[in-house]
Amino acid sequence: MNNLIEIRWHGRGGQGAKTASLLLADAAFNTGKYIQGFPEYGPERMGAPITAYNRISNEPITVHSNIYYPDYVVVVDDTLLDSVDVTAGLKPDGAIVVNSTLDNETLKGKLKNYSGAIYKIDARKISLETLGKYFPNTPMLAAIVKVSNIMTEEEFMKDMVGSFKHKFAKKPDVIDGNMKALEIALKEVEKIN
């Protein structure tokens, strides 16, 4: 892992991008890393575009600002590709992970010819199969862990069991579905270029 990895999340209010960024920060912290996980607040409302951020490092993090040149970008909703420049500042040696069912050429075209690695995953299908509802953040969380190698899959899955037990203490019936969503997403995220 590089000394400092920066991730920018793009989603819509209610899709869990902020929650996923915070869960990633917690998981990285629990593996001994220094972390930051924070949203960028604006006039948030259900369905409005939102941005969240992560910084993860093996050393103390001294910068405290938004992330303008991320190593990785996570796009939770591919409809944002038409209205938000999700590749702005994205390093060419980084990667973008998009929740999409678009064919590969269409997806590449919407990414303004970004030359770095592009990954996609169908988070809708995974969440509907495992949770019975559309919660794209859980599969997207696993996808970025797989693509970025922030931690091993084993460390990630072990930590997420504890996180979900805490988060869903009053709804333990959803823990297994969320764990299954993570497991499937780790296998199904695919590089398209």
Buried (B, 14 or more C-beta within 10 A) or exposed (E): EEEBBBBBBBBBBBBBBBBBBBBBBBBBBBBEBBBBBBBBEEEBEEEEBBBBBBBBBEEEBEEEEEBEEBBBBBBBBBEBBEEBEBBEEBEEEBBBBBBBEBEEEEBBEBBEEBEBBBBBBBBBBBBBBBBEEEBBBBBBBBBBBBBBEBBEBEBBBBBBEEBBEEBBEEEEEBBEBBBBBBBBBBEBBEEBE
